[in-house]
Amino acid sequence: MSSHLSWQAEEATVGELAERAGVAASALRYYEREGLIRSRRTTGNQRRYGRDTLRRVAFIRAAQRLGMPLAAVRDALGMLPEGRTPTREDWARVSACWREDLDARIRLMQQLRDHLTGCIGCGCLSLDVCALANPQDRLGEEGPGARRLALPAAGPGEE
């Protein structure tokens, strides 16, 4: 059975919001537990979400696609007004907070793209040549083998 969220509706049920936002109802309950969205309860203890929650869910999903941690998403959503739909200016203020982090992520992705062929062919356990994890073999100065793996010390009779 399909739940359709009317454009006139001020509130949505879990099913209506889930369908309109393109997420599972369990995702909405998770977002609520994590403090990312809020609902009110009816006398029958059913969740009802304000229409502005649809935009918040879209923002959460976009942030997840960017790889933003939920703590950062929660902080950003905390900057938005309660009880009204955020304006373009509200969203601009929130997105400006992430600019530096996103720029750093973009630089890292560009570096990975530019050196990916070398990374795939390097073997990654010796790290003799790796422009990303071990430029100029600086880890080789610490000794042989994989320097970034936290292996336990060998026990008696083990090597």
DSSP file (Angstrom, degrees, kcal/mol; ACC not computed):
  #  RESIDUE AA STRUCTURE BP1 BP2  ACC     N-H-->O    O-->H-N    N-H-->O    O-->H-N    TCO  KAPPA ALPHA  PHI   PSI    X-CA   Y-CA   Z-CA
    1    1 A M              0   0    0      0, 0.0     2,-0.4     0, 0.0     0, 0.0   0.000 360.0 360.0 360.0 128.6    0.0    0.0    0.0
    2    2 A S        -     0   0    0     17,-0.0     2,-0.5     2,-0.0    14,-0.1  -0.680 360.0-151.4 -90.4 135.7    1.5    3.3   -1.1
    3    3 A S        -     0   0    0     -2,-0.4     2,-0.5    12,-0.2    17,-0.1  -0.931  12.9-160.0-104.4 124.7    1.4    6.4    1.3
    4    4 A H        -     0   0    0     -2,-0.5     2,-0.8    15,-0.1    12,-0.1  -0.917  10.5-141.8-110.4 127.4    1.3    9.6   -0.6
    5    5 A L        -     0   0    0     -2,-0.5     2,-0.1    11,-0.3     7,-0.1  -0.771  21.2-138.3 -87.7 112.8    2.4   12.9    1.1
    6    6 A S    >   -     0   0    0     -2,-0.8     3,-1.1     1,-0.1    -1,-0.0  -0.415  11.9-128.8 -68.5 144.2    0.1   15.6   -0.1
    7    7 A W  T 3  S+     0   0    0      1,-0.2    -1,-0.1    -2,-0.1    -2,-0.0   0.691 110.6  55.1 -67.1 -16.2    1.8   18.9   -0.8
    8    8 A Q  T 3  S+     0   0    0      2,-0.0    -1,-0.2     0, 0.0     2,-0.1   0.623  82.6 109.6 -89.3 -15.4   -0.8   20.5    1.5
    9    9 A A    <   -     0   0    0     -3,-1.1     3,-0.1     1,-0.1    -4,-0.0  -0.380  51.1-163.1 -68.3 135.3    0.0   18.3    4.5
   10   10 A E  S    S+     0   0    0     -2,-0.1    41,-1.9     1,-0.1     2,-0.3   0.720  77.8  32.5 -86.4 -23.8    1.7   20.0    7.4
   11   11 A E  E     -A   50   0A   0     39,-0.2     2,-0.4    40,-0.1    39,-0.2  -0.908  68.8-153.6-131.8 159.1    2.7   16.7    8.9
   12   12 A A  E     -A   49   0A   0     37,-2.4    37,-2.9    -2,-0.3     2,-0.1  -0.971  15.4-126.8-132.4 147.1    3.7   13.3    7.6
   13   13 A T     >  -     0   0    0     -2,-0.4     4,-2.6    35,-0.2     5,-0.3  -0.340  40.2 -99.7 -77.0 171.1    3.6    9.8    9.0
   14   14 A V  H  > S+     0   0    0     33,-0.4     4,-2.7     1,-0.2     5,-0.2   0.932 125.1  47.9 -57.4 -47.0    6.7    7.6    9.0
   15   15 A G  H  > S+     0   0    0      2,-0.2     4,-2.4     1,-0.2   -12,-0.2   0.902 112.1  48.3 -63.2 -42.7    5.5    5.9    5.9
   16   16 A E  H  > S+     0   0    0      2,-0.2     4,-2.5     1,-0.2   -11,-0.3   0.936 115.4  43.7 -64.0 -47.1    4.7    9.0    4.0
   17   17 A L  H  X S+     0   0    0     -4,-2.6     4,-2.8     2,-0.2     5,-0.2   0.914 113.3  51.9 -65.6 -41.9    8.0   10.7    4.8
   18   18 A A  H  X>S+     0   0    0     -4,-2.7     5,-1.9    -5,-0.3     4,-1.4   0.932 112.8  45.0 -59.7 -46.6   10.0    7.6    4.1
   19   19 A E  H  <5S+     0   0    0     -4,-2.4     3,-0.2    -5,-0.2    -2,-0.2   0.935 116.3  44.9 -64.3 -46.5    8.3    7.2    0.7
   20   20 A R  H  <5S+     0   0    0     -4,-2.5    -2,-0.2     1,-0.2    -1,-0.2   0.866 117.4  44.5 -66.8 -36.7    8.7   10.9   -0.2
   21   21 A A  H  <5S-     0   0    0     -4,-2.8    -1,-0.2    -5,-0.2    -2,-0.2   0.643 107.6-124.4 -83.3 -15.0   12.3   11.1    1.0
   22   22 A G  T  <5S+     0   0    0     -4,-1.4     2,-0.3     1,-0.3    -3,-0.2   0.825  71.4 113.8  75.8  31.5   13.3    7.8   -0.6
   23   23 A V  S   <S-     0   0    0     -5,-1.9    -1,-0.3    -6,-0.2    -2,-0.1  -0.862  71.7 -96.3-127.7 164.1   14.6    6.2    2.6
   24   24 A A    >>  -     0   0    0     -2,-0.3     4,-1.4     1,-0.1     3,-0.7  -0.477  30.6-120.2 -75.7 151.1   13.5    3.3    4.7
   25   25 A A  H 3> S+     0   0    0      1,-0.3     4,-2.1     2,-0.2     5,-0.2   0.861 115.9  60.2 -58.2 -35.0   11.3    4.0    7.7
   26   26 A S  H 3> S+     0   0    0      1,-0.2     4,-2.2     2,-0.2    -1,-0.3   0.843  99.7  55.9 -63.3 -32.4   14.0    2.5    9.8
   27   27 A A  H <> S+     0   0    0     -3,-0.7     4,-2.9     2,-0.2    -1,-0.2   0.900 106.3  50.5 -65.6 -39.9   16.4    5.2    8.6
   28   28 A L  H  X S+     0   0    0     -4,-1.4     4,-2.1     2,-0.2    -2,-0.2   0.914 110.6  48.5 -63.7 -42.3   14.0    7.8    9.8
   29   29 A R  H  X S+     0   0    0     -4,-2.1     4,-2.4     2,-0.2    -1,-0.2   0.897 112.4  49.7 -64.8 -38.7   13.8    6.2   13.2
   30   30 A Y  H  X S+     0   0    0     -4,-2.2     4,-2.2     2,-0.2    -2,-0.2   0.939 109.5  50.3 -63.7 -47.7   17.6    6.0   13.3
   31   31 A Y  H  <>S+     0   0    0     -4,-2.9     5,-2.9     1,-0.2     6,-0.8   0.881 111.4  50.2 -58.0 -37.8   18.0    9.7   12.4
   32   32 A E  H ><5S+     0   0    0     -4,-2.1     3,-1.5     4,-0.2    -1,-0.2   0.931 108.9  50.0 -68.0 -44.7   15.6   10.5   15.2
   33   33 A R  H 3<5S+     0   0    0     -4,-2.4    -2,-0.2     1,-0.3    -1,-0.2   0.856 110.1  52.4 -59.4 -34.5   17.5    8.4   17.7
   34   34 A E  T 3<5S-     0   0    0     -4,-2.2    -1,-0.3    -5,-0.2    -2,-0.2   0.449 118.1-113.7 -83.2  -0.2   20.7   10.2   16.6
   35   35 A G  T < 5S+     0   0    0     -3,-1.5    -3,-0.2     2,-0.2    -2,-0.1   0.708  83.9 119.2  78.4  20.4   19.1   13.6   17.1
   36   36 A L  S   <S+     0   0    0     -5,-2.9     2,-0.3    -6,-0.2    -4,-0.2   0.799  79.5  14.9 -87.5 -31.7   19.1   14.5   13.5
   37   37 A I  S    S-     0   0    0     -6,-0.8     2,-0.3    -9,-0.2    -2,-0.2  -0.897  70.7-143.4-135.7 166.4   15.4   14.9   13.1
   38   38 A R        -     0   0    0     -2,-0.3    12,-0.4    -3,-0.1     2,-0.3  -0.932  11.8-174.5-130.7 154.5   12.4   15.2   15.5
   39   39 A S        -     0   0    0     -2,-0.3     2,-0.3    10,-0.1    10,-0.2  -0.924  19.2-131.4-136.2 165.6    8.8   14.0   15.5
   40   40 A R  E     -B   48   0B   0      8,-2.6     8,-2.1    -2,-0.3     2,-0.4  -0.827  24.9-124.4-110.1 160.1    5.9   14.5   17.7
   41   41 A R  E     -B   47   0B   0     -2,-0.3     6,-0.2     6,-0.2     2,-0.1  -0.870  15.1-138.5-107.6 138.5    3.8   11.7   19.0
   42   42 A T    >   -     0   0    0      4,-2.3     3,-2.1    -2,-0.4     6,-0.0  -0.270  39.3 -94.8 -78.4 174.8    0.0   11.3   18.6
   43   43 A T  T 3  S+     0   0    0      1,-0.3    -1,-0.1     2,-0.1    -2,-0.0   0.777 131.5  55.8 -62.8 -24.2   -2.2   10.2   21.4
   44   44 A G  T 3  S-     0   0    0      2,-0.1    -1,-0.3     0, 0.0    -2,-0.0   0.261 121.9-111.4 -89.1  11.6   -1.8    6.7   19.8
   45   45 A N    <   +     0   0    0     -3,-2.1     2,-0.3     1,-0.2    -2,-0.1   0.749  69.4 144.8  65.2  28.6    2.0    7.1   20.1
   46   46 A Q        -     0   0    0      1,-0.0    -4,-2.3   -33,-0.0    -1,-0.2  -0.753  51.8-111.5 -95.1 145.1    2.5    7.3   16.3
   47   47 A R  E     -B   41   0B   0     -2,-0.3   -33,-0.4    -6,-0.2     2,-0.4  -0.489  29.5-172.1 -75.1 142.3    5.2    9.6   15.0
   48   48 A R  E     -B   40   0B   0     -8,-2.1    -8,-2.6    -2,-0.2     2,-0.4  -0.991   7.3-157.9-134.3 128.6    4.3   12.7   13.0
   49   49 A Y  E     -A   12   0A   0    -37,-2.9   -37,-2.4    -2,-0.4   -10,-0.1  -0.855  20.2-117.6-107.8 138.3    7.0   14.7   11.2
   50   50 A G  E >   -A   11   0A   0    -12,-0.4     3,-2.1    -2,-0.4     4,-0.4  -0.378  31.2-112.2 -66.1 152.3    6.7   18.3   10.2
   51   51 A R  T >  S+     0   0    0    -41,-1.9     3,-1.6     1,-0.3     4,-0.5   0.818 115.2  66.6 -58.5 -32.2    6.9   19.0    6.5
   52   52 A D  T >> S+     0   0    0      1,-0.3     4,-1.5   -42,-0.2     3,-0.5   0.690  83.5  76.7 -64.2 -16.4   10.3   20.7    7.0
   53   53 A T  H <> S+     0   0    0     -3,-2.1     4,-2.7     1,-0.2    -1,-0.3   0.811  82.3  66.7 -63.2 -29.1   11.7   17.3    8.0
   54   54 A L  H <> S+     0   0    0     -3,-1.6     4,-2.1    -4,-0.4    -1,-0.2   0.916 102.3  45.7 -58.1 -44.0   11.7   16.3    4.3
   55   55 A R  H <> S+     0   0    0     -3,-0.5     4,-2.3    -4,-0.5    -1,-0.2   0.882 111.2  52.9 -66.9 -37.7   14.4   19.0    3.6
   56   56 A R  H  X S+     0   0    0     -4,-1.5     4,-2.6     2,-0.2    -2,-0.2   0.912 109.0  48.9 -64.1 -41.8   16.4   17.9    6.7
   57   57 A V  H  X S+     0   0    0     -4,-2.7     4,-2.6     2,-0.2    -1,-0.2   0.909 110.1  51.5 -64.6 -41.3   16.4   14.2    5.5
   58   58 A A  H  X S+     0   0    0     -4,-2.1     4,-2.2    -5,-0.2    -1,-0.2   0.905 110.8  49.2 -61.2 -40.3   17.5   15.4    2.0
   59   59 A F  H  X S+     0   0    0     -4,-2.3     4,-2.6     2,-0.2    -2,-0.2   0.915 110.4  50.2 -64.2 -44.2   20.3   17.3    3.6
   60   60 A I  H  X S+     0   0    0     -4,-2.6     4,-2.4     1,-0.2    -2,-0.2   0.928 111.4  48.3 -59.5 -46.3   21.3   14.2    5.7
   61   61 A R  H  X S+     0   0    0     -4,-2.6     4,-2.0     2,-0.2    -1,-0.2   0.902 112.2  48.4 -63.5 -42.0   21.4   12.0    2.7
   62   62 A A  H  X S+     0   0    0     -4,-2.2     4,-1.4     1,-0.2    -1,-0.2   0.921 111.8  49.9 -63.9 -43.0   23.5   14.5    0.7
   63   63 A A  H  <>S+     0   0    0     -4,-2.6     5,-2.5     1,-0.2     4,-0.4   0.887 108.8  52.3 -63.6 -39.1   25.9   14.8    3.6
   64   64 A Q  H ><5S+     0   0    0     -4,-2.4     3,-1.2     1,-0.2    -1,-0.2   0.897 106.0  53.8 -63.4 -39.9   26.2   11.0    3.9
   65   65 A R  H 3<5S+     0   0    0     -4,-2.0    -1,-0.2     1,-0.3    -2,-0.2   0.816 107.2  52.3 -64.4 -28.6   27.0   10.8    0.1
   66   66 A L  T 3<5S-     0   0    0     -4,-1.4    -1,-0.3    -5,-0.1    -2,-0.2   0.553 119.0-114.6 -81.0  -8.1   29.8   13.4    0.8
   67   67 A G  T < 5 +     0   0    0     -3,-1.2    -3,-0.2    -4,-0.4    -2,-0.1   0.677  57.6 161.6  83.8  17.7   31.1   11.1    3.6
   68   68 A M      < -     0   0    0     -5,-2.5    -1,-0.3    -6,-0.1    -2,-0.1  -0.528  42.6-114.2 -73.3 135.5   30.4   13.6    6.4
   69   69 A P    >>  -     0   0    0      0, 0.0     4,-1.8     0, 0.0     3,-0.7  -0.368  21.8-117.7 -67.3 149.7   30.3   12.1    9.8
   70   70 A L  H 3> S+     0   0    0      1,-0.3     4,-3.0     2,-0.2     5,-0.2   0.817 113.8  61.0 -60.1 -30.8   26.9   12.1   11.6
   71   71 A A  H 3> S+     0   0    0      1,-0.2     4,-2.3     2,-0.2    -1,-0.3   0.908 106.0  46.6 -62.1 -40.5   28.3   14.3   14.4
   72   72 A A  H <> S+     0   0    0     -3,-0.7     4,-2.2     2,-0.2    -2,-0.2   0.872 112.3  50.4 -68.3 -36.9   29.1   17.0   11.8
   73   73 A V  H  X S+     0   0    0     -4,-1.8     4,-2.8     2,-0.2     5,-0.2   0.922 110.2  50.1 -65.5 -43.9   25.6   16.6   10.3
   74   74 A R  H  X S+     0   0    0     -4,-3.0     4,-1.8     1,-0.2    -2,-0.2   0.921 110.9  49.2 -60.6 -44.7   24.0   16.9   13.7
   75   75 A D  H  X S+     0   0    0     -4,-2.3     4,-0.5     2,-0.2    -1,-0.2   0.914 112.4  48.2 -60.5 -43.2   26.0   20.1   14.4
   76   76 A A  H >< S+     0   0    0     -4,-2.2     3,-1.5     1,-0.2     4,-0.3   0.926 110.6  49.7 -64.8 -44.9   25.0   21.6   11.1
   77   77 A L  H >< S+     0   0    0     -4,-2.8     3,-1.4     1,-0.3    -1,-0.2   0.810 101.1  65.4 -65.2 -28.2   21.4   20.8   11.6
   78   78 A G  H 3< S+     0   0    0     -4,-1.8    -1,-0.3     1,-0.3    -2,-0.2   0.703  94.6  60.2 -65.1 -18.9   21.6   22.3   15.1
   79   79 A M  T << S+     0   0    0     -3,-1.5    -1,-0.3    -4,-0.5    -2,-0.2   0.591  89.0  91.9 -82.6 -11.7   22.2   25.6   13.3
   80   80 A L  S <  S-     0   0    0     -3,-1.4     2,-0.1    -4,-0.3     5,-0.0  -0.516  86.1-100.6 -86.0 152.9   18.9   25.5   11.5
   81   81 A P        -     0   0    0      0, 0.0     3,-0.4     0, 0.0     2,-0.3  -0.380  30.3-130.8 -71.5 147.6   15.7   27.1   12.9
   82   82 A E  S    S+     0   0    0      1,-0.2     3,-0.1    -4,-0.1    -4,-0.0  -0.743  85.1  22.1 -92.6 145.5   13.1   25.0   14.7
   83   83 A G  S    S+     0   0    0     -2,-0.3     2,-0.3     1,-0.1    -1,-0.2   0.482 112.6  66.8  82.6   1.6    9.5   25.3   13.8
   84   84 A R  S    S-     0   0    0     -3,-0.4    -1,-0.1   -34,-0.0     3,-0.1  -0.990  89.4 -95.2-148.7 157.8   10.0   26.7   10.3
   85   85 A T        -     0   0    0     -2,-0.3    -3,-0.1     1,-0.1   -32,-0.0  -0.553  50.8-109.5 -70.5 129.9   11.3   25.6    7.0
   86   86 A P        -     0   0    0      0, 0.0     2,-0.1     0, 0.0    -1,-0.1  -0.297  32.5-132.3 -60.7 144.4   15.0   26.7    6.6
   87   87 A T     >  -     0   0    0      1,-0.1     4,-2.1    -3,-0.1     5,-0.2  -0.376  27.4 -99.6 -88.6 172.2   15.6   29.5    4.1
   88   88 A R  H  > S+     0   0    0      1,-0.2     4,-2.3     2,-0.2     5,-0.1   0.880 126.6  53.5 -58.0 -39.0   18.3   29.6    1.4
   89   89 A E  H  > S+     0   0    0      2,-0.2     4,-2.2     1,-0.2    -1,-0.2   0.885 105.6  53.0 -65.8 -39.0   20.3   31.8    3.7
   90   90 A D  H  > S+     0   0    0      1,-0.2     4,-1.9     2,-0.2    -2,-0.2   0.940 111.6  45.3 -59.6 -47.4   20.0   29.2    6.5
   91   91 A W  H  X S+     0   0    0     -4,-2.1     4,-2.8     1,-0.2    -2,-0.2   0.872 110.3  54.5 -66.1 -37.0   21.3   26.5    4.2
   92   92 A A  H  X S+     0   0    0     -4,-2.3     4,-1.9     2,-0.2    -1,-0.2   0.908 107.6  50.1 -63.0 -41.2   24.1   28.8    3.0
   93   93 A R  H  X S+     0   0    0     -4,-2.2     4,-0.8     2,-0.2    -1,-0.2   0.912 113.0  46.6 -62.5 -42.9   25.3   29.4    6.5
   94   94 A V  H >X S+     0   0    0     -4,-1.9     3,-0.9     1,-0.2     4,-0.5   0.935 112.3  48.6 -65.2 -47.4   25.3   25.7    7.3
   95   95 A S  H >X S+     0   0    0     -4,-2.8     3,-1.0     1,-0.2     4,-0.5   0.810 101.9  63.9 -67.5 -28.4   27.2   24.7    4.1
   96   96 A A  H >< S+     0   0    0     -4,-1.9     3,-0.8     1,-0.2     4,-0.4   0.820  94.3  62.4 -63.1 -29.9   29.8   27.4    4.6
   97   97 A C  H << S+     0   0    0     -3,-0.9     4,-0.3    -4,-0.8    -1,-0.2   0.775 106.0  45.3 -65.3 -25.7   30.9   25.5    7.8
   98   98 A W  H <X S+     0   0    0     -3,-1.0     4,-2.9    -4,-0.5     5,-0.3   0.500  83.8  97.0 -96.4  -5.0   31.8   22.5    5.7
   99   99 A R  H <X S+     0   0    0     -3,-0.8     4,-2.7    -4,-0.5     5,-0.2   0.903  84.9  46.2 -55.4 -48.8   33.7   24.3    3.0
  100  100 A E  H  > S+     0   0    0     -4,-0.4     4,-2.1     1,-0.2    -1,-0.2   0.919 115.0  47.1 -62.6 -44.3   37.2   23.8    4.4
  101  101 A D  H  > S+     0   0    0     -4,-0.3     4,-2.2     1,-0.2    -1,-0.2   0.917 113.6  48.1 -63.9 -43.3   36.6   20.1    5.1
  102  102 A L  H  X S+     0   0    0     -4,-2.9     4,-2.6     2,-0.2    -2,-0.2   0.893 109.1  53.3 -65.6 -39.3   35.1   19.5    1.7
  103  103 A D  H  X S+     0   0    0     -4,-2.7     4,-2.4    -5,-0.3    -1,-0.2   0.908 109.8  48.9 -60.7 -41.0   38.0   21.3    0.0
  104  104 A A  H  X S+     0   0    0     -4,-2.1     4,-2.2     2,-0.2    -2,-0.2   0.900 111.1  49.8 -64.8 -40.7   40.4   19.0    1.9
  105  105 A R  H  X S+     0   0    0     -4,-2.2     4,-2.5     2,-0.2    -2,-0.2   0.898 110.0  51.2 -64.4 -39.7   38.4   15.9    0.8
  106  106 A I  H  X S+     0   0    0     -4,-2.6     4,-2.6     2,-0.2    -2,-0.2   0.929 109.4  49.8 -63.3 -45.2   38.5   17.1   -2.8
  107  107 A R  H  X S+     0   0    0     -4,-2.4     4,-2.3     1,-0.2    -2,-0.2   0.918 111.9  48.8 -59.7 -42.6   42.3   17.6   -2.7
  108  108 A L  H  X S+     0   0    0     -4,-2.2     4,-2.5     2,-0.2    -2,-0.2   0.912 111.6  48.6 -63.7 -43.0   42.7   14.1   -1.2
  109  109 A M  H  X S+     0   0    0     -4,-2.5     4,-2.7     2,-0.2    -1,-0.2   0.887 111.1  50.4 -65.5 -38.3   40.4   12.6   -3.9
  110  110 A Q  H  X S+     0   0    0     -4,-2.6     4,-2.6     2,-0.2    -2,-0.2   0.907 110.9  49.4 -64.9 -40.6   42.3   14.4   -6.7
  111  111 A Q  H  X S+     0   0    0     -4,-2.3     4,-1.4    -5,-0.2    -2,-0.2   0.919 111.9  48.2 -63.7 -43.1   45.6   13.1   -5.2
  112  112 A L  H  X S+     0   0    0     -4,-2.5     4,-0.8     1,-0.2     3,-0.4   0.931 112.0  49.6 -62.1 -45.6   44.2    9.6   -5.1
  113  113 A R  H >< S+     0   0    0     -4,-2.7     3,-0.6     1,-0.2     4,-0.3   0.918 111.6  48.6 -58.4 -44.7   42.9    9.9   -8.7
  114  114 A D  H 3< S+     0   0    0     -4,-2.6    -1,-0.2     1,-0.2    -2,-0.2   0.729 123.2  31.6 -70.6 -22.4   46.3   11.2   -9.9
  115  115 A H  H 3X S+     0   0    0     -4,-1.4     4,-2.1    -3,-0.4    -1,-0.2   0.265  85.1 107.9-118.4  10.8   48.3    8.4   -8.2
  116  116 A L  H <X S+     0   0    0     -4,-0.8     4,-2.6    -3,-0.6     5,-0.2   0.888  77.1  53.2 -61.3 -42.5   45.8    5.5   -8.3
  117  117 A T  H  > S+     0   0    0     -4,-0.3     4,-1.7     1,-0.2    -1,-0.2   0.927 111.6  46.4 -60.2 -44.3   47.7    3.5  -11.0
  118  118 A G  H  > S+     0   0    0      1,-0.2     4,-0.8     2,-0.2    -1,-0.2   0.870 111.2  52.9 -64.8 -36.3   50.9    3.6   -9.0
  119  119 A C  H >< S+     0   0    0     -4,-2.1     3,-0.7     1,-0.2     4,-0.4   0.919 108.0  49.4 -66.1 -43.3   49.0    2.7   -5.8
  120  120 A I  H 3< S+     0   0    0     -4,-2.6     3,-0.5     1,-0.2    -1,-0.2   0.879 116.4  43.0 -64.4 -36.0   47.4   -0.4   -7.3
  121  121 A G  H 3< S+     0   0    0     -4,-1.7    -1,-0.2    -5,-0.2    -2,-0.2   0.524  94.5  80.7 -87.4  -4.8   50.8   -1.6   -8.6
  122  122 A C  S << S-     0   0    0     -4,-0.8     6,-0.3    -3,-0.7     4,-0.3   0.682  89.8-130.6 -81.5 -15.2   52.9   -0.8   -5.6
  123  123 A G        -     0   0    0     -3,-0.5     2,-0.6    -4,-0.4    -1,-0.1   0.071  22.8-138.6  88.6 -26.9   52.0   -3.9   -3.6
  124  124 A C  S    S+     0   0    0      1,-0.2    -1,-0.2     5,-0.2    -4,-0.0   0.284  87.7  78.8  55.6  -8.0   51.2   -1.7   -0.5
  125  125 A L  S    S+     0   0    0     -2,-0.6    -1,-0.2    -3,-0.1    24,-0.1   0.797 101.4  35.0 -92.5 -32.8   52.9   -4.1    2.0
  126  126 A S  S    S-     0   0    0     -4,-0.3    21,-0.1    20,-0.1    -3,-0.1   0.807  84.7-161.5 -85.5 -29.5   56.4   -3.0    1.2
  127  127 A L        +     0   0    0     -5,-0.2     3,-0.3     2,-0.1    12,-0.2   0.805  35.8 147.6  51.2  33.7   55.5    0.6    0.6
  128  128 A D  S    S+     0   0    0     -6,-0.3     2,-0.4     1,-0.3    12,-0.1   0.927  75.3  16.7 -61.0 -43.9   58.8    1.1   -1.3
  129  129 A V  S    S+     0   0    0     -7,-0.2    -1,-0.3   -11,-0.1     2,-0.3  -0.940  76.7 141.0-134.5 110.7   57.2    3.7   -3.6
  130  130 A C  B  >  -C  134   0C   0      4,-0.9     4,-1.6    -2,-0.4     7,-0.2  -0.817  29.6-165.5-152.3 109.6   53.8    5.3   -2.7
  131  131 A A  T  4 S+     0   0    0     -2,-0.3    -1,-0.1     1,-0.2   -16,-0.0   0.707  91.9  41.8 -67.9 -19.2   53.2    8.9   -3.4
  132  132 A L  T  4 S+     0   0    0    -17,-0.1    -1,-0.2     2,-0.1    -2,-0.1   0.922 128.7  18.6 -92.9 -54.7   50.1    8.8   -1.1
  133  133 A A  T  4 S+     0   0    0      1,-0.2    -2,-0.1    -4,-0.0    -1,-0.0   0.715 138.0  21.0 -92.6 -21.6   51.1    6.8    2.0
  134  134 A N  B >< S-C  130   0C   0     -4,-1.6     3,-1.8     4,-0.1    -4,-0.9  -0.389  71.3-169.8-148.7  62.6   54.9    6.9    1.9
  135  135 A P  G >  S+     0   0    0      0, 0.0     3,-1.3     0, 0.0    -4,-0.1  -0.316  81.4   1.1 -60.5 138.7   56.3    9.7   -0.3
  136  136 A Q  G 3  S-     0   0    0      1,-0.2    -7,-0.1     2,-0.1    -5,-0.1   0.750 120.3 -81.9  52.7  29.3   60.1    9.3   -0.9
  137  137 A D  G X  S+     0   0    0     -3,-1.8     3,-1.1    -7,-0.2     4,-0.5   0.842  75.0 161.6  50.1  42.0   59.9    6.0    1.2
  138  138 A R  G X  S+     0   0    0     -3,-1.3     3,-0.8     1,-0.3     4,-0.2   0.794  70.5  58.6 -63.2 -27.0   60.1    7.9    4.5
  139  139 A L  G >  S+     0   0    0      1,-0.2     3,-1.6   -12,-0.2     4,-0.3   0.745  90.6  71.4 -74.0 -21.2   58.7    4.8    6.3
  140  140 A G  G X  S+     0   0    0     -3,-1.1     3,-1.1     1,-0.3    -1,-0.2   0.756  85.0  68.0 -63.7 -23.5   61.7    2.8    5.0
  141  141 A E  G <  S+     0   0    0     -3,-0.8    -1,-0.3    -4,-0.5    -2,-0.2   0.713  93.8  58.7 -67.4 -19.8   63.9    4.8    7.4
  142  142 A E  G <  S-     0   0    0     -3,-1.6    -1,-0.2     1,-0.3    -2,-0.2   0.576 121.9 -87.5 -86.1 -10.2   62.1    3.0   10.3
  143  143 A G    <   -     0   0    0     -3,-1.1    -1,-0.3    -4,-0.3     4,-0.1  -0.704  57.7 -41.3 129.8 178.3   63.1   -0.5    9.0
  144  144 A P  S    S+     0   0    0      0, 0.0   -18,-0.0     0, 0.0     2,-0.0  -0.247  90.3  28.1 -77.0 164.5   61.9   -3.2    6.7
  145  145 A G  S    S-     0   0    0    -19,-0.1     2,-0.7     2,-0.0    -2,-0.1  -0.172 107.2 -23.7  85.9-175.6   58.4   -4.5    6.1
  146  146 A A        -     0   0    0      1,-0.2     3,-0.2     2,-0.1   -20,-0.1  -0.621  55.1-176.1 -75.9 112.4   55.0   -2.9    6.5
  147  147 A R  S    S+     0   0    0     -2,-0.7    -1,-0.2     1,-0.2   -21,-0.1   0.713  76.0  55.1 -85.3 -22.2   55.5    0.0    8.9
  148  148 A R  S    S+     0   0    0    -23,-0.1     2,-0.5     2,-0.1    -1,-0.2   0.618  84.0  94.9 -90.0 -12.1   51.8    1.1    9.1
  149  149 A L  S    S-     0   0    0     -3,-0.2     2,-1.6   -24,-0.1   -24,-0.0  -0.678  71.5-140.8 -81.7 128.2   50.4   -2.3   10.1
  150  150 A A        +     0   0    0     -2,-0.5    -1,-0.1     0, 0.0    -3,-0.1  -0.639  34.1 173.0 -88.2  81.9   50.0   -2.6   13.9
  151  151 A L        -     0   0    0     -2,-1.6     3,-0.1     1,-0.1     2,-0.0  -0.690  34.9-109.8 -90.9 143.3   51.1   -6.2   14.3
  152  152 A P        -     0   0    0      0, 0.0     3,-0.1     0, 0.0    -1,-0.1  -0.350  43.5 -92.4 -67.3 152.3   51.6   -7.7   17.7
  153  153 A A        -     0   0    0      1,-0.1     2,-0.1    -2,-0.0     6,-0.0  -0.359  50.2 -97.6 -62.5 144.3   55.1   -8.4   18.8
  154  154 A A        -     0   0    0     -3,-0.1    -1,-0.1     5,-0.1     3,-0.1  -0.420  39.7-136.7 -65.9 136.0   56.2  -12.0   18.0
  155  155 A G    >   -     0   0    0      1,-0.2     3,-2.2    -2,-0.1    -1,-0.1  -0.223  46.2 -53.4 -82.8 178.7   55.9  -14.3   20.9
  156  156 A P  T 3  S+     0   0    0      0, 0.0    -1,-0.2     0, 0.0     3,-0.1  -0.307 129.3   9.3 -56.3 129.9   58.5  -17.0   21.9
  157  157 A G  T 3  S+     0   0    0      1,-0.3     2,-0.3    -3,-0.1    -2,-0.1   0.509 107.5 111.7  78.4   4.6   59.3  -19.2   19.0
  158  158 A E    <         0   0    0     -3,-2.2    -1,-0.3     1,-0.1    -4,-0.1  -0.839 360.0 360.0-110.4 148.1   57.4  -17.0   16.5
  159  159 A E              0   0    0     -2,-0.3    -1,-0.1    -3,-0.1    -5,-0.1   0.291 360.0 360.0-141.9 360.0   58.8  -14.9   13.7
